[in-house]
Protein backbone atom coordinates (compact mmCIF):
# COMPACT_ATOMS: atom_id res chain seq x y z
CA UNK A 1 0.00 0.00 0.00
CA UNK A 2 2.98 2.29 0.54
CA UNK A 3 3.66 2.20 -3.21
CA UNK A 4 0.15 3.50 -3.95
CA UNK A 5 0.67 6.42 -1.55
CA UNK A 6 4.05 7.20 -3.10
CA UNK A 7 2.47 7.12 -6.56
CA UNK A 8 -0.30 9.48 -5.37
CA UNK A 9 2.17 12.00 -3.99
CA UNK A 10 4.45 11.92 -7.01
CA UNK A 11 1.54 12.08 -9.47
CA UNK A 12 0.28 15.32 -7.97
CA UNK A 13 3.83 16.64 -7.65
CA UNK A 14 4.42 16.00 -11.38
CA UNK A 15 1.05 17.52 -12.24
CA UNK A 16 1.99 20.65 -10.30
CA UNK A 17 5.44 20.85 -11.88
CA UNK A 18 4.04 20.58 -15.40
CA UNK A 19 1.48 23.32 -14.61
CA UNK A 20 4.26 25.58 -13.30
CA UNK A 21 6.73 24.89 -16.11
CA UNK A 22 4.40 26.22 -18.78
CA UNK A 23 2.54 25.37 -21.93
CA UNK A 24 5.23 24.07 -24.26
CA UNK A 25 4.13 21.22 -26.45
CA UNK A 26 6.40 18.22 -26.93
CA UNK A 27 7.45 19.38 -30.39
CA UNK A 28 8.50 22.75 -28.98
CA UNK A 29 10.62 21.48 -26.07
CA UNK A 30 14.28 22.37 -26.12
CA UNK A 31 16.76 19.50 -26.03
CA UNK A 32 17.53 20.28 -22.40
CA UNK A 33 13.83 20.28 -21.43
CA UNK A 34 13.31 16.93 -23.15
CA UNK A 35 16.29 15.38 -21.35
CA UNK A 36 15.08 16.90 -18.08
CA UNK A 37 11.62 15.34 -18.46
CA UNK A 38 13.07 11.94 -19.35
CA UNK A 39 15.38 12.13 -16.30
CA UNK A 40 12.42 13.15 -14.13
CA UNK A 41 10.61 10.00 -15.27
CA UNK A 42 13.47 7.84 -14.10
CA UNK A 43 13.72 9.70 -10.79
CA UNK A 44 9.98 9.33 -10.22
CA UNK A 45 10.21 5.59 -10.84
CA UNK A 46 12.98 5.30 -8.28
CA UNK A 47 11.05 7.41 -5.78
CA UNK A 48 7.96 5.28 -6.07
CA UNK A 49 9.40 1.79 -6.27
CA UNK A 50 12.45 2.18 -3.99
CA UNK A 51 14.38 -0.32 -6.11
CA UNK A 52 11.53 -2.85 -5.96
CA UNK A 53 11.38 -4.12 -9.54
CA UNK A 54 8.67 -6.72 -9.03
CA UNK A 55 5.74 -7.04 -11.41
CA UNK A 56 3.33 -6.22 -8.57
CA UNK A 57 5.05 -2.89 -7.94
CA UNK A 58 4.93 -2.01 -11.63
CA UNK A 59 1.25 -2.90 -11.90
CA UNK A 60 0.38 -0.88 -8.77
CA UNK A 61 2.35 2.14 -9.92
CA UNK A 62 1.01 2.19 -13.46
CA UNK A 63 -2.51 1.43 -12.24
CA UNK A 64 -2.42 4.28 -9.72
CA UNK A 65 -1.19 6.77 -12.36
CA UNK A 66 -3.83 5.53 -14.83
CA UNK A 67 -6.65 5.85 -12.28
CA UNK A 68 -5.52 9.34 -11.29
CA UNK A 69 -5.34 10.40 -14.94
CA UNK A 70 -8.81 8.97 -15.52
CA UNK A 71 -10.00 10.78 -12.38
CA UNK A 72 -8.76 14.11 -13.73
CA UNK A 73 -10.56 13.42 -17.01
CA UNK A 74 -13.81 12.70 -15.16
CA UNK A 75 -13.39 15.84 -13.05
CA UNK A 76 -12.86 17.90 -16.23
CA UNK A 77 -15.97 16.51 -17.90
CA UNK A 78 -18.29 16.74 -14.89
CA UNK A 79 -17.05 19.95 -13.30
CA UNK A 80 -16.25 22.51 -16.04
CA UNK A 81 -15.34 25.15 -13.44
CA UNK A 82 -12.39 23.03 -12.30
CA UNK A 83 -11.04 22.72 -15.86
CA UNK A 84 -9.18 26.00 -15.42
CA UNK A 85 -7.33 24.54 -12.44
CA UNK A 86 -6.51 21.17 -13.97
CA UNK A 87 -5.75 22.24 -17.55
CA UNK A 88 -5.49 26.03 -17.45
CA UNK A 89 -7.35 28.63 -19.48
CA UNK A 90 -6.55 30.20 -22.84
CA UNK A 91 -4.78 33.55 -22.53
CA UNK A 92 -5.07 36.53 -24.89
CA UNK A 93 -1.53 37.58 -25.80
CA UNK A 94 -2.17 39.99 -28.71
CA UNK A 95 -5.21 42.18 -29.18
CA UNK A 96 -5.72 44.64 -32.03
CA UNK A 97 -2.07 44.31 -33.07
CA UNK A 98 -0.68 45.09 -29.60
CA UNK A 99 1.11 42.37 -27.64
CA UNK A 100 -0.07 42.11 -24.03
CA UNK A 101 3.29 42.32 -22.26
CA UNK A 102 1.82 41.44 -18.86
CA UNK A 103 0.37 38.16 -20.15
CA UNK A 104 3.50 37.41 -22.19
CA UNK A 105 5.69 37.82 -19.09
CA UNK A 106 3.33 35.72 -16.98
CA UNK A 107 3.39 32.93 -19.58
CA UNK A 108 7.18 33.31 -20.06
CA UNK A 109 6.78 33.89 -23.80
CA UNK A 110 9.18 36.29 -25.52
CA UNK A 111 8.25 38.66 -28.34
CA UNK A 112 10.74 36.80 -30.55
CA UNK A 113 8.97 33.47 -29.91
CA UNK A 114 5.60 35.10 -30.55
CA UNK A 115 6.77 36.66 -33.81
CA UNK A 116 8.32 33.33 -34.90
CA UNK A 117 4.97 31.60 -34.30
CA UNK A 118 3.22 34.35 -36.25
CA UNK A 119 5.62 33.96 -39.19
CA UNK A 120 4.90 30.22 -39.25
CA UNK A 121 1.27 31.21 -39.80
CA UNK A 122 2.13 33.61 -42.63
CA UNK A 123 1.89 36.74 -40.50
CA UNK A 124 4.63 39.32 -40.99
CA UNK A 125 3.77 42.03 -38.44
CA UNK A 126 1.90 42.32 -35.18
CA UNK A 127 -0.34 44.93 -36.82
CA UNK A 128 -1.87 42.15 -38.97
CA UNK A 129 -3.05 40.29 -35.85
CA UNK A 130 -6.51 41.09 -34.60
CA UNK A 131 -6.31 38.52 -31.80
CA UNK A 132 -3.78 35.90 -30.68
CA UNK A 133 -4.58 33.37 -27.97
CA UNK A 134 -2.17 31.07 -26.17
CA UNK A 135 -4.18 27.86 -25.91
CA UNK A 136 -3.99 25.44 -22.99
CA UNK A 137 -1.99 22.97 -25.10
CA UNK A 138 0.76 25.54 -25.78
CA UNK A 139 -0.24 26.38 -29.34
CA UNK A 140 -1.06 29.93 -30.40
CA UNK A 141 -4.24 30.66 -32.34
CA UNK A 142 -3.99 33.71 -34.59
CA UNK A 143 -6.93 35.68 -35.96
CA UNK A 144 -5.95 38.27 -38.53
CA UNK A 145 -7.75 41.19 -40.09
CA UNK A 146 -6.59 40.11 -43.56
CA UNK A 147 -7.79 36.50 -43.23
CA UNK A 148 -11.43 37.58 -43.07
CA UNK A 149 -11.17 39.11 -46.56
CA UNK A 150 -9.34 36.22 -48.24
CA UNK A 151 -11.67 34.52 -50.68
CA UNK A 152 -14.64 36.67 -49.74
CA UNK A 153 -16.03 39.22 -52.15
CA UNK A 154 -15.37 42.85 -51.31
CA UNK A 155 -18.21 44.68 -49.67
CA UNK A 156 -19.82 47.26 -51.91
CA UNK A 157 -19.04 50.88 -51.14
CA UNK A 158 -22.01 52.85 -49.77
CA UNK A 159 -23.39 55.43 -52.23
Secondary structure, 3 states (H helix, E strand, C coil): CHHHHHHHHHHHHHHHHHHHHCCCCHHHCCHHHHHHHHHHHHHHHHHHHCCCCCHHHHHHHHHHHHHHHHHHHHHHHHCHHHHHHHCCCCEEEEECCEECHHHHHHCCCCHHHHHHHHHHCCCCCHHHEEEEEECCCCCEEEEECCCCCCCCCCCCCCC
